[in-house]
């Protein structure tokens, strides 16, 4: 009897292992949602949130941008990478002007994206509902003088996989959503006496065979009034909404 029980247990273990391996094998590939090839581009409406009047007021400045994959290069580790150039203009009456340069690297399990010398792990295998990873783990958020402490310990999570979505005027059949952060610290800045508050919010959405189709990011900190100094905000926000692609 023990012999048969042992064989049954072995069979169940092997079946579970095969199921997990098959699940990993059949998951979508990274290139499905982040295609990398020279000549590929996506255009967006960009809403940039900035704080003006010495942090007394927030305002949104609107632009049009185009992220264009330009050429295959190597990163500082000698790995194949793609240079992506962002072009910007106020509206369609203006010519595109180069504004920033990014780098994307596809490894066996991740898409790494380097922006302003910060390396993010944007996507990671397996692409399945509920899968979580530390997307900002390559970023120095712990040094005393780090300017990016607000990016510490973010859990990136696939919370919508293979779902239809309308972005702007584009109905998309297959998208994934990566929730990165939804955090509020402190008290409501509108309450009298509040001395500190912080908001961090970030989400990205990717379309199959397209790439990034929507991004929303917001980080601000509030410092309460002190004798001789008004309360103020510091921070920034970015919203990208796809308007076209090839």
N, C-alpha and C positions, 0 to 999 in steps of 0.2 A: 504493500500500500504506500509506504514511504517512497519507494522507487517511482511509482506513478505520479505521486504528488510532486516529487522533485522534477520529473520530466515536464509536468504541466506548468510548473513555475518557470522553468527554463524557457518553455515555449512562449509564455506570456511576456517574459522579459525581452526575448528576441523580437516578438511582434511589436512591443512598445518602442523598442529601439529603431526598428525598421520604419515605424509610423513617424517617429520624430525625424529620422533622416529623410524620409520621403517628403515630409512637410517642409523641411528646410530646402530640399531640392526644388520643390515646385513653387516656392515663393517667387514673387516678381523680382526681376534683376534691378540693380541700381541704375543701369543705363535706360531702363524703361521710363524712369521719372526724372532722370538728370542726364539727358543725352549730351555727349561731349564730342564735337567735331568742328573743325574750322569752317567758318561760314554760317554757323548756326547763330540766330539772334532772336531776341524777344524784346518787344517794346512795352513800355508801361506808362501809366499816369503815376507820378510821384507826388505824394503829399508829405511835405517836410514840416514837422512841428518844431518850432524854436521858441525860446523864451526871450522877450525883449524888455526894454525899459528897466534894465537892471533886475530882471527876473520878476517883474511885477505883472507881466501879461504874457500869455501864450498866443501864438499866431501860426497859421498854416500857410506855407508858401508852396505854390503848385509849379511843377515842371513836367516835362516829358523826357523819358530816358530810354536808351536802347543798350542792352547788354549783348555784346557781340563776341563770340568765341573766335579769337584771331589766329592763334597758332599753337602748335605743340612745342613745349619747352621741357626743361627738367627743373625740379625744385632743388632746395639746398641739400636734400638727401639723395640726389641723383635719380629720383623717380620721374617717370613721365607725368607731365602736368600740362594743363591748358591755360593760356593767358586769355582772360576775358576783359575786354575794355568797355567801360561805361561811357556812353555819349549822352550829352544833355542839351536841352534847349527849353526856352519858355513856352513856345508853341510852334505850330507847323509853319509859320511864316519865317522862322529862323533856321539856319543851317545847324547841323549837329556839330558839337564841339566835345573833344575828349575830356573827360572829367575825373576818371578814376580807373585803376587797374586792379583786377582780382586774379586769383589763381585757383584752379580746381584740380584735384587729384582723385582719381578713382583707384582705391586699393581693392584687395580681394573682398573686403567686407564693408567698406565705408566710402562715402563721398566726403572728402575734406575740402573746405573752402576757406581761402586765406583772404581776409579783408582788413585793410589798415594794420597789417602785421599781426592780426589775430586769426588763429587757426580753429575753425569750427568743424565739427563732424555733423554735417547737415542731414545725411541719411545713413542708415546702417541696416545690414541684413540681420535677421530676416524681416522683410516688410510684411508685418502682420499686425492685426488689431491688438493693441495693448502692449506691444513690445517697447521697452524703455532703455535708454542709454544716456550716459553723461556727455552731452554734446559739446560742452565747453571745457573738457578736462585738460586740453592742451594750452589753456589760457592762464596766465599768471594772475590769479585773483587773490593771492594770499600774501604777497610781499607788502611790506609796510607802506611803500609809496605807490602801490598798484592803483591805477585809475579805473580799473575794471572789476572792482570787488563785487559790484552788483551782479556780475555774471557767474558768481560762484555756485557750484553744485546744482546746476540746472538739470532737470530730468526731461529729456526729449522723449515724447511718447507718440506713437501712431494711434490716434483715437478715431480716425475714419480712414478706411482702406477700400479702394475699388468702388468709390461712390460717385454718382453724377453730381455735377456742380455747375452753376452758371456764374461766370466771372465777367463782369461788364456785359458785353453783348455776345459773349461766347458760351454756348451750352456745351459742356464737356462731359463725355460719357464716363470717364474713369479718372478719378483723382485720389490723392492721399493727403491727409492733414497731419502735420507735425505740431503738436502743442508743446511749447518750450517753457513757458512760465506764465503764471497768473498770480501775482503776489502783491499784497498791500501791507505795509508796516506802519506802525504808529497810529495817530489819531487823525480824524478828519481835519485838514488844514482850515476849514471854515469855522471850526469850533474855537471860541475864545481861549487863548492860553496855549494852544497847540504849539509845541516847540520843534517837533520833528515828524515827518511823514515821508514815505517812499513808495513809489509805484513801479512795478516791473511787469510788463506784459509782452509776450512774443508768441506769434503763431505763423506758420508757413504752410502753403498749399501747393501741391505739385500735380501737373496734368501729365497723363501717360503720353509718351512720345513728344512732349513739349518741354517740360522743365518747370521752373518756378512760375506759378500763375498768380499768386497772391502772397503778400507778406504784410504783417502788421507788427510793429515794434514800438514800445513806449517805455522810456525810463525817465523818471523825474524824482527829485528830492526837494523837500520843503524845509526851510529853516525859519523858525519863528522869530518874531520881532524881539529886538534887544534895545536897551537904552542907546539912543543915537543911531539906530539902524532899523530899517523896515524889514518886515518878513519878505522872503523871496524864494523863487523856484530856480533850480538848475536842472538841465536835462535836455532830452531831444526825443523826437519820434519820427518814424518812417512808415509810410503806407505805400505799397506798390500794388497796382492793379493792372493786369495784362491788357494791352490794347491790340496786340498783333504778334505774329511769329512766322517763321518759315519752317 
